[in-house]
C-alpha cells in the first residue's frame, strides 16, 4: 500500500553569537550601487539561492531528498549514507536535520537578497536604467521572493515574515506570521506585481517570464483553496490563471519522435528551458555544474559509466512502481525509472535524471532542474475546474493529454469524485512530491 503522507517539518534555528550576526556575507550585497549593472547584478544574485536544495551537499547527499522519501514513493538508495534522508524516510524530523535547516536558511537568504534589490533599485538614478527595465528587474525580484516564501510556508507553516532588508529591523528579530498572512501580505502581491512588470511571455534564458509568473500564481491559488486555508473561492482563480497559460499556447508537452522518447527530452540539457519546462534551476557545466547526474547515476551500474563518483540517490519503492498500469510508459524501464541500460542491470533508479552523456564526460553536467512543468499546469486546470464547477471539455483534454502521452486510454464520463481522484493519481505518477 502506498503511503500518502503530509510532510510537516518543524525547524527552529537560533544563533546567539554576536560576531556571527555582525559578519557581512561576502557573496551578497547589503546595499546596491548606482548603475544599471548594479541593479542587474543584484537581481542575478537572487537566482543563486534556487540551487542549494538540488546541489550535492556532502557525500551522497541532496537536500530535496527529504521531501521525496516522505511520500512513500521513494526510498534512500543503498549506501547513500544520508542520515537526514534516512530520518525523513522514517518520518522523523528534528532541529538537527541539516537538510531541513538548509531549506530554511537558503530560502531566507534568497528573500533577503530580494528585499535588498526591491528596496534599492527604485533609488538608482542611472539613465540607462529606464522605467521599463527597472520594473522588469523588480518583477523578477518579486517573483523570486514569492517563490521562496511559497516554498517555506508549505514546508514550515507559520513563519517569520519580512519584506524589507534585515538591516532596517530594530532588534533583528521577527515573530511568526500565520500561513494566511504570508500568502496575502507577500506571495500574492509579489506575483501580481511580477505579472504586471512587462516580462517576456517565454524565454530560453532561464530567467523569470510572464508564463512562469502566471503558472506559479495558478499553483498558489490552488494551494490556498485546499488545506489549511480552505479558501475554496480560489479554485476559480487557479482555473482561470492555468487557462491563460494553456490557451496562450506558449508551452507544450514533450512527445516522442524519431530516436528520442519524451523521457529522453526531460533528462537532456538540450531541451532545458523549452517545451514543457516553464521554470528551472539553471546550471552551466563549466562554471556552475549540476550534481543531479552524479547523484542519480545508479549504484550497481558501474559498467555504464566511467565516472567513479555516483550514488544512486533515491530509488523508487517497489510498491509504488506496482501502482502504475502495466501499459503506463512512466512505470516501464527507461520511463521515469529504470533498472537496465545497454544490457546492464542494477537496482531501480530514476531515469528522468539520468543524463546519458554524463557517463563518458568529465563528470560535469549542465542539466537544469525543473521547478514548474507544463504538465503540472494542465493538472492544475483540471483539478480547479472540477472543484469550481465540474470537469469540462478542457479539463478532460488536460488529463487525457497526460494519459495519452503515458500510453493510457482516455477517460470520460467520470463523477466529480472519480475525476478528482484521477487528477490526484496522475499528479502522483507524473511528479511524485517536488513537481520535478
MIGU-250939 format. One line per 8 residues: for each residue x, y, z of C-alpha. Coordinates in Angstrom, 3 decimals. Each point is the difference from the previous one (the first is absolute). Example, Ala and Ser with C-alpha at 12.3 -4.5 7.8 and 13.67 -1.06 7.14 Angstrom:
<sites>
12.300,-4.500,7.800  1.370,3.440,-0.660
</sites>
This chain:
<sites>
0.000,0.000,0.000  1.376,3.365,-0.986  0.370,2.328,2.938  -1.655,3.356,-0.613  1.566,2.270,2.571  0.172,3.698,0.671  3.485,1.202,0.769  0.176,2.472,2.855
3.434,1.231,0.936  0.495,2.078,3.097  3.351,1.697,-0.020  0.963,2.649,2.532  3.555,1.218,-0.274  1.356,2.634,2.338  3.400,1.684,-0.083  1.198,1.981,3.007
3.550,0.851,-1.053  0.234,3.755,-0.572  3.143,-0.370,-2.114  -1.897,-2.332,-2.324  -2.910,2.386,-0.278  2.305,2.917,-0.738  1.835,-1.844,-2.797  -0.764,1.446,-3.459
-0.405,-2.777,-2.608  2.663,0.417,-2.670  -2.216,-1.389,-2.766  -2.988,2.272,0.553  -0.355,3.775,-0.167  -1.805,1.688,2.875  -0.416,3.171,-2.053  0.111,0.666,-3.734
2.133,2.311,-2.061  -1.244,2.650,-2.354  0.044,-1.580,-3.465  -2.073,-2.196,-2.264  2.612,-2.735,0.403  -0.342,0.170,3.784  -3.756,-0.469,-0.319  0.406,-2.926,-2.380
2.580,-1.709,2.176  -2.148,0.374,3.091  -2.845,-1.860,-1.715  2.336,-2.601,-1.491  1.145,-0.834,3.510  -3.529,-0.875,1.141  -0.102,-2.929,-2.424  3.030,-1.656,1.584
-2.003,-1.114,3.043  -2.194,-2.229,-2.178  2.862,-2.484,-0.364  0.823,-1.107,3.546  -2.761,-2.646,0.418  1.106,-1.658,-3.254  3.761,0.181,0.509  1.908,-2.912,1.481
0.632,1.147,3.562  2.487,-2.531,1.273  0.622,-3.616,-0.874  -3.103,-1.466,-1.686  -2.210,2.717,1.468  -2.554,2.278,-1.656  -2.328,2.224,2.018  -3.235,-0.475,-1.964
0.135,-3.756,0.630  -1.690,0.447,3.392  -3.191,1.041,-1.818  0.018,-2.882,-2.467  0.601,-2.860,2.449  -2.834,1.182,2.254  -2.654,-0.812,-2.610  0.245,-3.786,-0.026
1.118,0.063,-3.635  3.755,0.251,0.474  2.582,-1.399,2.399  3.698,0.624,0.670  2.263,-1.901,-2.376  2.262,-2.565,1.579  3.203,1.565,1.234  -0.991,3.667,-0.230
0.870,0.527,3.674  -2.284,3.044,0.249  -1.366,-0.009,3.542  -2.328,2.938,-0.731  -1.649,-1.981,-2.782  -0.071,-3.165,2.107  -1.794,1.893,2.789  -2.455,1.603,-2.426
-0.738,-3.428,-1.467  -1.040,-1.058,3.513  -1.934,3.281,0.418  2.382,1.146,2.720  0.784,3.731,0.003  1.955,2.096,2.468  1.990,3.220,0.188  3.114,-2.071,-0.696
-1.198,-0.834,-3.519  2.464,2.007,-2.074  -2.018,-0.428,-3.210  -3.039,1.608,1.639  2.129,2.847,1.334  1.508,0.422,-3.474  -3.447,0.691,-1.461  -0.568,2.542,2.759
3.316,1.841,-0.184  0.356,-0.108,-3.790  -3.457,1.285,-0.815  0.163,2.718,2.644  3.329,1.054,-1.494  -1.730,0.236,-3.375  -2.749,2.085,1.591  2.584,2.343,1.512
1.672,0.411,-3.400  -3.392,0.755,-1.559  -0.869,2.484,2.750  3.226,1.894,-0.640  -0.609,0.164,-3.746  -3.647,1.034,0.391  0.888,2.744,2.474  3.013,1.315,-1.903
-0.735,-0.141,-3.730  -2.627,2.805,0.042  2.621,2.352,1.472  2.512,-0.523,-2.833  0.092,3.053,-2.265  2.160,-1.358,-2.844  -1.713,1.106,-3.224  0.780,-3.397,-1.557
-2.315,-1.543,2.579  -3.191,0.992,-1.801  -3.384,-0.361,1.718  -0.761,-3.075,-2.115  3.283,-1.720,0.874  -0.388,0.945,3.654  -3.509,-1.428,0.213  1.032,-3.228,-1.756
2.912,-0.498,2.407  -2.304,0.673,2.927  -2.472,-2.493,-1.490  2.666,-2.713,0.067  0.907,0.876,3.586  -3.632,-0.079,1.141  -0.592,-3.352,-1.724  3.052,-1.575,1.623
-0.929,1.339,3.436  -3.515,-1.424,-0.453  1.457,-3.351,-1.062  2.232,-0.234,3.084  -2.841,0.932,2.342  -2.338,-2.463,-1.751  2.477,-2.809,0.581  0.627,0.994,3.618
-3.647,0.340,0.987  -0.796,-3.419,-1.479  2.877,-1.599,1.878  -0.152,1.753,3.352  -3.484,1.508,0.385  0.029,3.206,2.086  3.318,1.761,-0.636  1.670,3.374,0.592
-0.995,2.472,-2.691  2.343,2.738,-1.170  -0.291,2.155,-3.119  2.739,2.568,0.724  3.789,-0.391,0.246  0.825,-1.482,3.388  2.333,2.918,0.783  -3.118,2.141,0.454
-1.423,-2.204,2.752  0.239,1.619,3.416  1.157,-2.992,2.048  0.623,-2.603,-2.702  -2.846,-2.280,1.112  -3.391,-0.776,-1.503  -3.070,-1.829,1.336  -1.670,-2.741,-1.986
-2.693,0.981,-2.457  -2.944,-2.234,-0.838  -0.114,-1.984,-3.220  -2.844,2.203,-1.250  1.940,3.181,0.764  3.022,-1.242,-1.928  -2.119,-0.723,-3.061  -1.983,3.236,0.147
2.801,2.358,1.051  2.788,-1.100,-2.302  -0.580,-3.016,-2.273  -3.096,1.206,-1.864  0.996,3.702,-0.160  3.477,-0.920,-1.220  -1.331,-2.228,-2.769  -2.617,2.527,-1.074
2.714,2.650,-0.200  2.196,-2.339,-2.044  -2.928,-0.728,-2.314  -0.251,3.711,-0.816  3.756,0.537,-0.376  0.235,-0.411,-3.764  2.013,-3.227,0.097  0.264,-2.038,-3.217
-2.626,-2.717,-0.313  2.638,-2.689,-0.591  3.771,-0.155,-0.188  2.752,-2.585,-0.417  2.292,2.027,2.274  -1.211,-1.610,3.215  -1.113,3.334,1.459  -3.463,0.671,1.398
-2.672,0.399,-2.675  -3.629,1.027,-0.027  -0.848,-3.634,-0.684  1.833,-1.048,3.164  -1.762,2.703,2.017  -3.467,-1.058,-1.150  0.870,-3.660,0.560  1.155,0.629,3.563
-3.109,2.097,0.643  -2.136,-2.958,-1.087  1.901,-2.272,2.403  -0.349,2.492,2.838  -3.750,0.453,-0.528  -0.528,-3.773,-0.082  2.036,-0.425,3.180  -1.963,2.721,1.800
-3.254,-1.687,-1.023  1.003,-3.121,1.933  1.223,-0.661,3.519  0.798,1.766,2.231  -1.642,3.200,-1.319  -2.936,-1.658,-1.799  -0.733,3.167,-1.985  -2.096,-1.908,-2.514
-0.721,3.127,-2.022  3.623,-0.205,-1.144  -0.825,-3.063,-2.131  -1.524,2.272,-2.639  3.061,2.270,0.084  2.314,-3.003,-0.379  -2.073,-1.249,-2.924  -0.009,3.373,-1.748
3.727,0.578,0.427  0.876,-3.507,-1.193  -2.367,0.519,-2.943  1.908,3.159,-0.961  3.211,-2.018,-0.220  -1.608,-2.869,-1.921  -1.924,2.084,-2.531  2.998,2.272,-0.641
1.695,-3.017,-1.600  3.401,0.976,1.411  0.920,-3.520,1.112  -0.557,-3.576,-1.080  0.480,-3.467,1.413  3.080,-1.796,-1.231  -0.906,-2.817,-2.377  2.074,-2.885,-1.349
1.275,0.435,-3.541  2.744,-1.585,-2.071  2.635,-1.582,2.232  -0.910,2.084,3.064  -2.694,-0.920,2.466  -1.670,2.720,2.037  1.843,-1.358,3.022  3.294,0.624,-1.811
-1.071,3.601,-0.530  -0.731,0.443,3.695  3.492,-1.114,0.997  1.954,1.624,-2.838  1.439,3.532,0.554  -0.623,0.781,-3.681  -3.722,0.284,0.839  0.359,2.079,3.159
-1.974,3.281,0.072  -2.140,-1.175,-2.937  -3.131,-2.046,-0.631  -1.610,-0.854,3.318  2.794,1.387,2.175  -1.551,3.263,1.197  2.465,0.908,2.775  3.207,-1.777,0.964
3.022,0.250,2.268  2.839,0.989,-2.328  3.425,-1.653,-0.288  2.985,0.342,-2.319  2.347,-2.965,0.031  3.247,1.921,-0.278  -0.489,2.475,2.849  -3.164,-1.019,1.872
-0.373,-3.747,-0.441  -3.142,-1.924,0.836  0.429,-2.977,2.322  -3.356,-1.553,-0.907  1.656,-2.383,-2.482  2.650,-1.056,2.523  -2.588,-0.518,2.704  -2.382,-2.121,-2.069
2.368,-2.116,-2.096  -0.978,-3.410,1.389  1.957,-2.123,2.418  0.911,-3.368,-1.451  0.228,1.586,-3.422  3.760,0.470,-0.097  0.125,-1.577,-3.457  -2.059,2.833,-1.504
2.245,2.870,1.117  3.666,0.793,0.447  -0.844,2.429,2.796  1.246,-1.266,3.351  -2.295,2.339,1.957  -3.670,-0.976,-0.149  -2.466,-0.857,2.730  -3.324,-1.282,-1.251
-1.607,2.746,2.052  -3.547,-1.144,0.623  -1.708,-3.131,-1.276  -3.705,-0.491,-0.730  -1.855,-2.237,2.415  -1.084,-3.274,-1.594  -3.527,0.567,1.335  -0.070,3.366,-1.753
1.240,-1.400,-3.325  -2.729,-2.641,0.233  -2.708,2.690,0.140  0.659,0.937,-3.639  -2.216,-1.683,-2.566  1.918,-2.631,-1.970  -0.491,2.121,-3.131  1.222,3.211,1.640
3.311,0.982,-1.609  0.978,1.974,3.094  0.241,-3.182,2.059  1.920,-1.996,-2.595  3.759,-0.277,-0.349  1.469,3.289,-1.282  -3.241,1.803,0.761  0.323,2.023,3.188
2.019,-2.863,1.463  2.317,-2.711,-1.226  1.848,-3.118,1.116  1.703,-0.912,-3.274  2.033,1.961,-2.524  2.227,-1.212,-2.855  -0.410,-3.563,1.233  1.126,0.847,3.539
-2.413,-0.559,2.900  -0.018,1.757,3.362  -2.336,1.093,2.786  -2.987,2.120,-1.034  1.110,3.585,-0.500  -1.404,3.288,-1.327  0.315,0.252,-3.773  -1.445,3.492,-0.327
3.200,1.316,1.620  2.367,-2.290,-1.905  1.850,2.191,-2.486  1.588,-2.543,-2.319  2.908,2.103,-1.247  1.146,0.437,3.589  1.159,-3.617,-0.071  3.012,0.729,-2.166
0.562,3.684,0.735  2.324,1.705,2.421  -2.501,-0.416,2.786  -1.530,3.452,-0.472  -3.622,0.401,-0.961  -2.031,2.991,-1.156  -3.321,-1.703,0.758  -2.518,2.472,1.351
-2.589,-1.020,2.588  -3.673,0.668,-0.845  -2.012,1.916,2.585  -3.149,0.539,-2.086  -1.022,-2.280,-2.883  -2.890,0.497,-2.406  -1.451,-3.377,0.975  -0.618,1.454,3.449
-1.930,2.944,-1.436  -2.244,-2.366,-1.952  -0.809,-1.923,3.180  -0.520,3.217,1.960  -2.614,1.092,-2.532  -1.699,-3.397,0.090  -0.189,-0.128,3.801  -1.018,3.635,0.451
-2.723,-0.148,-2.661  -1.423,-3.181,1.498  -0.109,1.529,3.484  -1.294,3.411,-1.102  -2.762,-1.492,-2.126  0.395,-3.328,-1.765  2.457,-1.493,-2.442  -0.462,1.565,-3.435
1.418,-0.894,-3.400  3.277,1.824,0.681  0.371,-1.730,3.371  -0.437,-3.431,-1.583  2.376,0.942,-2.806  2.594,1.098,2.565  -0.144,-3.295,1.878  -0.213,-2.090,-3.162
3.017,1.728,-1.545  2.011,-1.235,3.004  -1.514,-3.475,-0.318  0.503,-0.231,-3.786  3.652,0.908,0.306  0.392,-2.698,2.644  -1.551,-2.577,-2.346  -3.337,-0.202,1.818
-3.539,0.086,-1.351  -2.026,3.184,0.427  -2.569,0.351,2.780  -3.492,1.463,-0.273  -3.284,0.209,1.861  1.519,0.027,3.476  -1.835,1.249,3.043  1.386,3.020,1.836
1.641,-2.258,2.585  1.391,-2.382,-2.637  1.447,2.886,-2.016  1.590,1.492,3.136  1.687,-3.314,0.801  1.150,-0.403,-3.604  1.752,3.382,0.136  1.615,-0.843,3.328
1.267,-3.321,-1.350  1.413,1.569,-3.149  1.754,2.657,2.049  1.561,-2.637,2.256  1.116,-2.172,-2.914  1.261,2.983,-1.996  1.804,2.015,2.665  0.382,-1.828,3.327
0.409,2.731,2.646  2.131,2.877,-1.247  -1.631,0.454,-3.423  3.154,-0.998,-1.861
</sites>
